[in-house]
Amino acid sequence: MEAILGEVVTYIQNFVQYNNIFLSIFVGMFVISLESIIPALPLSVFIAINTIAFGSIVGFIISWIATIIGCSISFFLCRKLRKIAKEKIKKEGKIIAFIDKIDCISFSNLFLILAMPFTPAFSINIAAGLSKMRYKKYFFALLFSKAFIVFFWGYVGSNIMTNITNIGLMIEMILLIVLLFIMSKIVTKKFNL
């Protein structure tokens, strides 16, 4: 496993080093923005790759900006399709209730939900786009909450990928992930998401 991860890290670093830096940044931003629209893609892996490829600070900035762009695109796509979507789901009581809940949510609660690594952020993006929430409120919640998410996944992911043999660090990372998973479940339950 260590050899495979080492090869992946080396390949990524060589790609950045031997290709046009703008192309490398574009690819790093594109995959993260795409993840915000297609939630099946692993955000944590892409952020870890950016952190390893570009370093902690530049990797953080690239990932942070890209996830805000991707979430904003998701928001505006849903906002554009709001009338059509509401027609299709008007008989789905749970979905309408969820959208109404997001519509009335306070800024601090929206921030809290978006800042938890295991809450359904993609559904929040869609619900915010379908609701009457102002983009300004959504944007500022994204701006601050995604900074935490990007830092968390960059820290955890890059440490796991580069220090796979350090048992103490692996235990620390696993405990951190479990703790935040439990906290995310509590937040999700509190807001009945």
N, C-alpha and C positions, 0 to 999 in steps of 0.2 A: 504494500500500500504506500509506504514511504517513497519507494522508487517511482511509482506512478505519479504521485503528487509532485515529486521533485521534477519530473519531466514536464508536467503541465505548467508548473511555475516557470521553469526555464523557457518553455515555448512561448509563454505569454510575455515574459521579459524580452526575449529575442524579437518577438513581433513588434513590440513597442520600439525597441532600440534600432531595428533595421528597416522599419517602414516610416513613412511620413508621419510625423507626430500628430498632425491634424487628422489624418485618417485613423490613427489609433484612438485619439480622443473621440472622434465621431462614432467609431464602433463601440467604444466603452459607454458612450451616452445613449446610443441607439438601442442596445440590448436592454438597458435599464428602463428607458422610456417605453419600450415595447412590453416589458414585464408589467408595467402599470396598466396596460390595455389588455394583455393576455395573462391572467393571473397564474396560469399553470407553470410559467417559467420561474426558476428559482432566483429570486431577488438576492438572497443572502450570498449565493455563489457569485453572481455578477458583481456585487459590491466588493466581495473578497478579492476577486480577480482585479478589479480596478485599483484597489488598495495595494496589492502586490505589484501590479504593473507600473503604476504611476507614483507610488509612495503614499504615505498616510495623508498628507495634506492635499495634494493634487487629486489623488484618488477619491478622497472625501468630497472635494468640491465638485468633481465631475459627476459622481454618483448622486450627490444631493440635488444639483441642478437638474440632472436627467430624471430623477424620480418626481420632482415637482412638475417638470414639463409633461411627463407621461400621465400623471394624475390629473393635471389640468386638461390635457387632451381628452381623457376619459370623461371628465366632468362636462366639458363643452359638447362632446358627442352626445352624451345623454341629454344635455340641455336642448340641443338641436332636435333630438328625437322625442322630446318630452310628450308632446301631444299624441303622437303615434303610440308610444309606450304606455301612456296612461289609458288609452282606449283599450289596449290589449290586456292590461292587468286590472282593470276596474273591478272585476269580480273576485280578484285575489285579495281577500281581506288582510292576510298577514303581510303581504308586500306593501299594500297601501298604508297599513299601520306603521310599518317600518319606515317608509318614506316620510310619513307625518312626524314620527319620532325624531328623525334626523332634521326635519324642517324646523323643529322647535328647540333643538339642542343648544345648550350654551356653548360659548367659545371654549371655555376651560374643559368641558366634558368632551367636545369634539377633538380638542388637542389630546386629551388623555387617551381616547379611543385610537386615534391615529398614531400615537407614540408607542403603543404596545406592539411588540413584534409579531404576536400571534393572533391579533384581532383581525376580523375580515375587512381589511382596508379597501379591497376592491369593491365590496358591496357598499361600503360607505361612499366611495367615489360615485358609484352609480346612483345611490339614493340621494346624495347631495345634488347631483346633476338633474335628477327628476323632481326634486323638491323646489321650493321657492327660496331656498337659501341664497343669499348674495355671494357672489364669487369672492368679494373682498374678505369676508369672514372665513370662507373655505380656504382661500389662498394663505392667509396668515396662520391658520391652524396647520396647514401643510408645511409652510415655511419652517416653523419651529419644531413640529413633531417629526418631520422627516430628517431633520438634523440628528435627532436622537437615534432614529432607526438606522440611518447610514453609519453613524459612529459605532453603534452596537454591532451590526453585521460586519463592518470593516474590521473591527477589533477581533471579534470572535472568529470570523472566517479566515483572516490572514494568519492569526495565531494557530488555528487548526491546520491550515495548509502548509505552513512553514515549520511548525514544531510538533509534528505528529508523534515523535518519539518521546517527548517530554510528558511523562505520565502525570506529574503534578499539575502542569498547565492544562492538560486534557480534562482532568477531574474538575479543575476550577471552571473551565469553559462549560462543561456539562452541567455543573451546579448552577451556573449563571443562566444557562438556557432553560433549565427546569424551573428555576425561580421565576423568570420572566414569563414562561409558559403558564404557570399557576396564576401569576398576577393578571395575565391577559384573560384567562378563563374567568377570574373574579370580575374584571371590568366588563367582559362580555355578558356575564350573568346579571351584573348590577344594572346594565342598560337594556337587558332583555333582548340581545341582538341574536 
